[in-house]
Amino acid sequence: MIHIFNREELIITQKMEEMARVREILEANHIEYKLRTENAMGSGPMPGGRARTIPIGNNNSMILYTIYVKDDDLEYATYLIKKR
C-alpha cells in the first residue's frame, strides 16, 4: 500500500497523454502507484500558487498530474518510463 511515508514522486506533467502512458506502463509491470490531480489555477477565489506557470491560452495545462510510486519501485519505474 502506498502512503505518504513510503512514496516518491515519479513524474509531474500537465499532459493527459503522458499521464496515461506512464499509468499504462506501471500497470503492465504491476507497479503500484498513486495519482494526484491538482487544478493549477487553485481552488480559492484568488488564483495563486502554480497558476503563474500556466501558459495563457492553453486550457490543457490547467490540471497537474503527479504520479507517486513506492520508494523501492522508483528506480525501476523511472527506467521503464524512459525506455519507452
N, CA, C and O atoms as CSV, one atom per row, in Angstrom:
chain,resi,resn,atom,element,x,y,z
A,1,MET,N,N,0.845,-1.182,0.000
A,1,MET,CA,C,0.000,0.000,0.000
A,1,MET,C,C,0.886,1.239,0.000
A,1,MET,O,O,1.885,1.308,0.716
A,2,ILE,N,N,0.508,2.197,-0.801
A,2,ILE,CA,C,1.274,3.444,-0.875
A,2,ILE,C,C,0.644,4.458,0.074
A,2,ILE,O,O,-0.563,4.696,0.033
A,3,HIS,N,N,1.464,5.042,0.915
A,3,HIS,CA,C,1.005,6.149,1.742
A,3,HIS,C,C,2.099,7.207,1.766
A,3,HIS,O,O,3.169,7.004,1.191
A,4,ILE,N,N,1.853,8.285,2.397
A,4,ILE,CA,C,2.726,9.455,2.336
A,4,ILE,C,C,4.152,9.180,2.817
A,4,ILE,O,O,5.083,9.877,2.415
A,5,PHE,N,N,4.328,8.184,3.663
A,5,PHE,CA,C,5.650,7.938,4.236
A,5,PHE,C,C,6.525,7.009,3.405
A,5,PHE,O,O,7.729,6.926,3.648
A,6,ASN,N,N,5.950,6.307,2.429
A,6,ASN,CA,C,6.770,5.377,1.656
A,6,ASN,C,C,6.697,5.635,0.159
A,6,ASN,O,O,6.965,4.728,-0.630
A,7,ARG,N,N,6.341,6.841,-0.251
A,7,ARG,CA,C,6.202,7.106,-1.673
A,7,ARG,C,C,7.193,8.163,-2.148
A,7,ARG,O,O,7.665,9.003,-1.383
A,8,GLU,N,N,7.482,8.084,-3.424
A,8,GLU,CA,C,8.346,9.051,-4.089
A,8,GLU,C,C,7.638,9.537,-5.346
A,8,GLU,O,O,6.884,8.794,-5.974
A,9,GLU,N,N,7.884,10.772,-5.697
A,9,GLU,CA,C,7.298,11.362,-6.887
A,9,GLU,C,C,8.006,10.811,-8.122
A,9,GLU,O,O,9.226,10.917,-8.243
A,10,LEU,N,N,7.244,10.230,-9.026
A,10,LEU,CA,C,7.798,9.699,-10.264
A,10,LEU,C,C,7.776,10.760,-11.360
A,10,LEU,O,O,8.803,11.025,-11.986
A,11,ILE,N,N,6.628,11.361,-11.594
A,11,ILE,CA,C,6.521,12.425,-12.604
A,11,ILE,C,C,5.475,13.449,-12.182
A,11,ILE,O,O,4.565,13.163,-11.404
A,12,ILE,N,N,5.639,14.643,-12.720
A,12,ILE,CA,C,4.600,15.676,-12.703
A,12,ILE,C,C,4.461,16.108,-14.153
A,12,ILE,O,O,5.451,16.443,-14.804
A,13,THR,N,N,3.250,16.101,-14.653
A,13,THR,CA,C,3.020,16.512,-16.034
A,13,THR,C,C,1.707,17.258,-16.153
A,13,THR,O,O,0.807,17.096,-15.329
A,14,GLN,N,N,1.609,18.068,-17.176
A,14,GLN,CA,C,0.360,18.745,-17.489
A,14,GLN,C,C,-0.326,18.073,-18.675
A,14,GLN,O,O,-1.421,18.476,-19.067
A,15,LYS,N,N,0.307,17.060,-19.242
A,15,LYS,CA,C,-0.216,16.394,-20.430
A,15,LYS,C,C,-0.950,15.110,-20.046
A,15,LYS,O,O,-0.365,14.195,-19.468
A,16,MET,N,N,-2.225,15.060,-20.373
A,16,MET,CA,C,-3.028,13.888,-20.061
A,16,MET,C,C,-2.480,12.647,-20.775
A,16,MET,O,O,-2.507,11.546,-20.225
A,17,GLU,N,N,-1.988,12.831,-21.992
A,17,GLU,CA,C,-1.454,11.706,-22.756
A,17,GLU,C,C,-0.229,11.101,-22.058
A,17,GLU,O,O,-0.082,9.880,-22.013
A,18,GLU,N,N,0.637,11.940,-21.524
A,18,GLU,CA,C,1.828,11.461,-20.817
A,18,GLU,C,C,1.433,10.739,-19.529
A,18,GLU,O,O,2.001,9.698,-19.196
A,19,MET,N,N,0.472,11.287,-18.817
A,19,MET,CA,C,-0.007,10.642,-17.596
A,19,MET,C,C,-0.569,9.266,-17.923
A,19,MET,O,O,-0.277,8.299,-17.220
A,20,ALA,N,N,-1.366,9.163,-18.974
A,20,ALA,CA,C,-1.959,7.889,-19.365
A,20,ALA,C,C,-0.877,6.896,-19.798
A,20,ALA,O,O,-0.962,5.712,-19.469
A,21,ARG,N,N,0.133,7.361,-20.528
A,21,ARG,CA,C,1.225,6.499,-20.973
A,21,ARG,C,C,1.966,5.899,-19.781
A,21,ARG,O,O,2.251,4.702,-19.759
A,22,VAL,N,N,2.273,6.730,-18.799
A,22,VAL,CA,C,3.002,6.271,-17.613
A,22,VAL,C,C,2.144,5.288,-16.815
A,22,VAL,O,O,2.645,4.269,-16.340
A,23,ARG,N,N,0.881,5.585,-16.670
A,23,ARG,CA,C,-0.011,4.669,-15.939
A,23,ARG,C,C,-0.081,3.309,-16.617
A,23,ARG,O,O,-0.063,2.279,-15.943
A,24,GLU,N,N,-0.160,3.296,-17.939
A,24,GLU,CA,C,-0.205,2.028,-18.672
A,24,GLU,C,C,1.066,1.220,-18.442
A,24,GLU,O,O,1.003,0.005,-18.249
A,25,ILE,N,N,2.215,1.883,-18.460
A,25,ILE,CA,C,3.494,1.198,-18.224
A,25,ILE,C,C,3.530,0.615,-16.815
A,25,ILE,O,O,3.916,-0.538,-16.626
A,26,LEU,N,N,3.132,1.403,-15.838
A,26,LEU,CA,C,3.150,0.931,-14.453
A,26,LEU,C,C,2.204,-0.243,-14.263
A,26,LEU,O,O,2.560,-1.228,-13.617
A,27,GLU,N,N,1.011,-0.150,-14.816
A,27,GLU,CA,C,0.037,-1.245,-14.686
A,27,GLU,C,C,0.529,-2.510,-15.384
A,27,GLU,O,O,0.366,-3.610,-14.856
A,28,ALA,N,N,1.129,-2.367,-16.564
A,28,ALA,CA,C,1.637,-3.528,-17.301
A,28,ALA,C,C,2.753,-4.234,-16.543
A,28,ALA,O,O,2.965,-5.434,-16.720
A,29,ASN,N,N,3.473,-3.489,-15.692
A,29,ASN,CA,C,4.582,-4.056,-14.928
A,29,ASN,C,C,4.223,-4.281,-13.464
A,29,ASN,O,O,5.099,-4.527,-12.634
A,30,HIS,N,N,2.948,-4.196,-13.156
A,30,HIS,CA,C,2.426,-4.485,-11.807
A,30,HIS,C,C,3.108,-3.629,-10.736
A,30,HIS,O,O,3.451,-4.119,-9.660
A,31,ILE,N,N,3.296,-2.340,-11.049
A,31,ILE,CA,C,3.872,-1.394,-10.093
A,31,ILE,C,C,2.730,-0.559,-9.522
A,31,ILE,O,O,2.011,0.120,-10.255
A,32,GLU,N,N,2.579,-0.622,-8.228
A,32,GLU,CA,C,1.535,0.146,-7.551
A,32,GLU,C,C,1.875,1.629,-7.626
A,32,GLU,O,O,3.033,2.017,-7.470
A,33,TYR,N,N,0.861,2.454,-7.866
A,33,TYR,CA,C,1.081,3.897,-7.970
A,33,TYR,C,C,-0.110,4.642,-7.392
A,33,TYR,O,O,-1.183,4.080,-7.172
A,34,LYS,N,N,0.117,5.919,-7.155
A,34,LYS,CA,C,-0.952,6.808,-6.699
A,34,LYS,C,C,-0.931,8.015,-7.623
A,34,LYS,O,O,0.127,8.591,-7.878
A,35,LEU,N,N,-2.084,8.391,-8.117
A,35,LEU,CA,C,-2.218,9.544,-8.999
A,35,LEU,C,C,-2.870,10.680,-8.234
A,35,LEU,O,O,-3.898,10.500,-7.581
A,36,ARG,N,N,-2.269,11.832,-8.322
A,36,ARG,CA,C,-2.845,13.037,-7.702
A,36,ARG,C,C,-3.084,14.045,-8.807
A,36,ARG,O,O,-2.189,14.320,-9.606
A,37,THR,N,N,-4.277,14.595,-8.858
A,37,THR,CA,C,-4.580,15.650,-9.814
A,37,THR,C,C,-4.789,16.946,-9.047
A,37,THR,O,O,-5.340,16.962,-7.946
A,38,GLU,N,N,-4.340,18.014,-9.650
A,38,GLU,CA,C,-4.422,19.317,-8.992
A,38,GLU,C,C,-4.812,20.361,-10.020
A,38,GLU,O,O,-4.247,20.416,-11.113
A,39,ASN,N,N,-5.769,21.177,-9.666
A,39,ASN,CA,C,-6.142,22.297,-10.512
A,39,ASN,C,C,-5.053,23.349,-10.378
A,39,ASN,O,O,-4.879,23.931,-9.307
A,40,ALA,N,N,-4.330,23.594,-11.439
A,40,ALA,CA,C,-3.192,24.509,-11.399
A,40,ALA,C,C,-3.607,25.956,-11.155
A,40,ALA,O,O,-2.779,26.782,-10.771
A,41,MET,N,N,-4.852,26.259,-11.369
A,41,MET,CA,C,-5.328,27.622,-11.138
A,41,MET,C,C,-5.709,27.848,-9.680
A,41,MET,O,O,-6.053,28.967,-9.300
A,42,GLY,N,N,-5.654,26.815,-8.869
A,42,GLY,CA,C,-6.031,26.956,-7.465
A,42,GLY,C,C,-7.520,26.768,-7.304
A,42,GLY,O,O,-8.273,26.812,-8.277
A,43,SER,N,N,-7.943,26.558,-6.070
A,43,SER,CA,C,-9.363,26.302,-5.841
A,43,SER,C,C,-10.053,27.449,-5.121
A,43,SER,O,O,-11.272,27.429,-4.951
A,44,GLY,N,N,-9.304,28.427,-4.706
A,44,GLY,CA,C,-9.900,29.542,-3.980
A,44,GLY,C,C,-10.354,30.649,-4.905
A,44,GLY,O,O,-10.217,30.543,-6.123
A,45,PRO,N,N,-10.899,31.720,-4.328
A,45,PRO,CA,C,-11.384,32.829,-5.147
A,45,PRO,C,C,-10.252,33.616,-5.806
A,45,PRO,O,O,-10.471,34.292,-6.811
A,46,MET,N,N,-9.045,33.531,-5.249
A,46,MET,CA,C,-7.894,34.242,-5.814
A,46,MET,C,C,-6.892,33.202,-6.327
A,46,MET,O,O,-6.226,32.551,-5.521
A,47,PRO,N,N,-6.771,33.033,-7.646
A,47,PRO,CA,C,-5.818,32.055,-8.155
A,47,PRO,C,C,-4.412,32.359,-7.663
A,47,PRO,O,O,-4.005,33.516,-7.566
A,48,GLY,N,N,-3.692,31.313,-7.361
A,48,GLY,CA,C,-2.333,31.525,-6.879
A,48,GLY,C,C,-1.531,30.266,-7.037
A,48,GLY,O,O,-1.899,29.364,-7.789
A,49,GLY,N,N,-0.436,30.214,-6.325
A,49,GLY,CA,C,0.403,29.024,-6.371
A,49,GLY,C,C,0.961,28.778,-7.743
A,49,GLY,O,O,1.731,29.588,-8.259
A,50,ARG,N,N,0.588,27.684,-8.336
A,50,ARG,CA,C,1.142,27.267,-9.614
A,50,ARG,C,C,0.537,28.010,-10.798
A,50,ARG,O,O,1.009,27.849,-11.924
A,51,ALA,N,N,-0.474,28.805,-10.577
A,51,ALA,CA,C,-1.150,29.489,-11.677
A,51,ALA,C,C,-0.198,30.372,-12.469
A,51,ALA,O,O,-0.405,30.579,-13.664
A,52,ARG,N,N,0.814,30.883,-11.845
A,52,ARG,CA,C,1.750,31.758,-12.539
A,52,ARG,C,C,2.563,31.029,-13.596
A,52,ARG,O,O,3.182,31.677,-14.439
A,53,THR,N,N,2.580,29.704,-13.579
A,53,THR,CA,C,3.378,28.945,-14.536
A,53,THR,C,C,2.562,28.428,-15.715
A,53,THR,O,O,3.105,27.748,-16.586
A,54,ILE,N,N,1.284,28.734,-15.759
A,54,ILE,CA,C,0.418,28.225,-16.811
A,54,ILE,C,C,0.505,29.113,-18.045
A,54,ILE,O,O,0.329,30.328,-17.952
A,55,PRO,N,N,0.779,28.504,-19.217
A,55,PRO,CA,C,0.791,29.295,-20.447
A,55,PRO,C,C,-0.623,29.797,-20.755
A,55,PRO,O,O,-1.579,29.023,-20.688
A,56,ILE,N,N,-0.762,31.048,-21.081
A,56,ILE,CA,C,-2.064,31.641,-21.385
A,56,ILE,C,C,-2.588,31.059,-22.690
A,56,ILE,O,O,-1.855,30.940,-23.672
A,57,GLY,N,N,-3.855,30.704,-22.686
A,57,GLY,CA,C,-4.487,30.177,-23.882
A,57,GLY,C,C,-4.365,28.672,-24.041
A,57,GLY,O,O,-4.866,28.122,-25.022
A,58,ASN,N,N,-3.726,28.000,-23.122
A,58,ASN,CA,C,-3.578,26.552,-23.214
A,58,ASN,C,C,-4.414,25.901,-22.118
A,58,ASN,O,O,-3.920,25.670,-21.015
A,59,ASN,N,N,-5.663,25.609,-22.414
A,59,ASN,CA,C,-6.575,25.056,-21.411
A,59,ASN,C,C,-6.201,23.646,-20.986
A,59,ASN,O,O,-6.625,23.200,-19.920
A,60,ASN,N,N,-5.411,22.923,-21.796
A,60,ASN,CA,C,-4.984,21.580,-21.423
A,60,ASN,C,C,-4.011,21.616,-20.253
A,60,ASN,O,O,-3.770,20.583,-19.629
A,61,SER,N,N,-3.454,22.761,-19.947
A,61,SER,CA,C,-2.442,22.874,-18.912
A,61,SER,C,C,-3.013,23.283,-17.564
A,61,SER,O,O,-2.256,23.629,-16.656
A,62,MET,N,N,-4.309,23.253,-17.416
A,62,MET,CA,C,-4.921,23.680,-16.168
A,62,MET,C,C,-4.827,22.611,-15.082
A,62,MET,O,O,-4.990,22.919,-13.901
A,63,ILE,N,N,-4.570,21.376,-15.459
A,63,ILE,CA,C,-4.502,20.276,-14.498
A,63,ILE,C,C,-3.074,19.762,-14.428
A,63,ILE,O,O,-2.424,19.552,-15.452
A,64,LEU,N,N,-2.598,19.564,-13.209
A,64,LEU,CA,C,-1.289,18.947,-12.993
A,64,LEU,C,C,-1.517,17.526,-12.517
A,64,LEU,O,O,-2.301,17.288,-11.598
A,65,TYR,N,N,-0.834,16.590,-13.140
A,65,TYR,CA,C,-0.915,15.181,-12.761
A,65,TYR,C,C,0.401,14.803,-12.093
A,65,TYR,O,O,1.469,15.006,-12.670
A,66,THR,N,N,0.334,14.258,-10.892
A,66,THR,CA,C,1.515,13.774,-10.187
A,66,THR,C,C,1.316,12.297,-9.916
A,66,THR,O,O,0.296,11.884,-9.365
A,67,ILE,N,N,2.308,11.503,-10.310
A,67,ILE,CA,C,2.252,10.076,-10.067
A,67,ILE,C,C,3.338,9.714,-9.070
A,67,ILE,O,O,4.506,10.061,-9.241
A,68,TYR,N,N,2.927,9.008,-8.027
A,68,TYR,CA,C,3.828,8.546,-6.975
A,68,TYR,C,C,3.936,7.032,-7.027
A,68,TYR,O,O,2.968,6.342,-7.347
A,69,VAL,N,N,5.110,6.524,-6.713
A,69,VAL,CA,C,5.326,5.084,-6.568
A,69,VAL,C,C,6.025,4.840,-5.241
A,69,VAL,O,O,6.507,5.770,-4.595
A,70,LYS,N,N,6.072,3.572,-4.844
A,70,LYS,CA,C,6.789,3.229,-3.616
A,70,LYS,C,C,8.265,3.545,-3.775
A,70,LYS,O,O,8.811,3.475,-4.875
A,71,ASP,N,N,8.905,3.893,-2.668
A,71,ASP,CA,C,10.345,4.183,-2.668
A,71,ASP,C,C,11.133,3.087,-3.373
A,71,ASP,O,O,12.022,3.368,-4.176
A,72,ASP,N,N,10.798,1.834,-3.067
A,72,ASP,CA,C,11.531,0.695,-3.614
A,72,ASP,C,C,11.328,0.519,-5.116
A,72,ASP,O,O,12.150,-0.120,-5.774
A,73,ASP,N,N,10.250,1.072,-5.669
A,73,ASP,CA,C,9.947,0.915,-7.094
A,73,ASP,C,C,10.409,2.088,-7.948
A,73,ASP,O,O,10.321,2.027,-9.174
A,74,LEU,N,N,10.893,3.141,-7.329
A,74,LEU,CA,C,11.202,4.368,-8.067
A,74,LEU,C,C,12.237,4.157,-9.167
A,74,LEU,O,O,12.024,4.590,-10.299
A,75,GLU,N,N,13.327,3.515,-8.863
A,75,GLU,CA,C,14.394,3.345,-9.858
A,75,GLU,C,C,13.902,2.524,-11.055
A,75,GLU,O,O,14.152,2.895,-12.202
A,76,TYR,N,N,13.214,1.425,-10.799
A,76,TYR,CA,C,12.723,0.574,-11.879
A,76,TYR,C,C,11.644,1.296,-12.692
A,76,TYR,O,O,11.642,1.216,-13.920
A,77,ALA,N,N,10.734,1.995,-12.023
A,77,ALA,CA,C,9.673,2.725,-12.718
A,77,ALA,C,C,10.261,3.829,-13.594
A,77,ALA,O,O,9.795,4.047,-14.712
A,78,THR,N,N,11.274,4.522,-13.096
A,78,THR,CA,C,11.946,5.564,-13.878
A,78,THR,C,C,12.573,4.961,-15.119
A,78,THR,O,O,12.456,5.520,-16.210
A,79,TYR,N,N,13.233,3.833,-14.964
A,79,TYR,CA,C,13.846,3.123,-16.091
A,79,TYR,C,C,12.791,2.776,-17.140
A,79,TYR,O,O,13.003,2.996,-18.332
A,80,LEU,N,N,11.656,2.235,-16.696
A,80,LEU,CA,C,10.616,1.813,-17.624
A,80,LEU,C,C,10.036,2.972,-18.413
A,80,LEU,O,O,9.836,2.848,-19.621
A,81,ILE,N,N,9.760,4.098,-17.762
A,81,ILE,CA,C,9.132,5.200,-18.492
A,81,ILE,C,C,10.123,5.905,-19.415
A,81,ILE,O,O,9.714,6.495,-20.415
A,82,LYS,N,N,11.409,5.857,-19.098
A,82,LYS,CA,C,12.404,6.458,-20.005
A,82,LYS,C,C,12.700,5.536,-21.187
A,82,LYS,O,O,13.067,6.000,-22.266
A,83,LYS,N,N,12.538,4.233,-20.978
A,83,LYS,CA,C,12.819,3.237,-22.005
A,83,LYS,C,C,11.807,3.313,-23.145
A,83,LYS,O,O,12.162,3.044,-24.292
A,84,ARG,N,N,10.581,3.665,-22.863
A,84,ARG,CA,C,9.506,3.660,-23.872
A,84,ARG,C,C,9.190,5.031,-24.371
A,84,ARG,O,O,8.312,5.192,-25.219
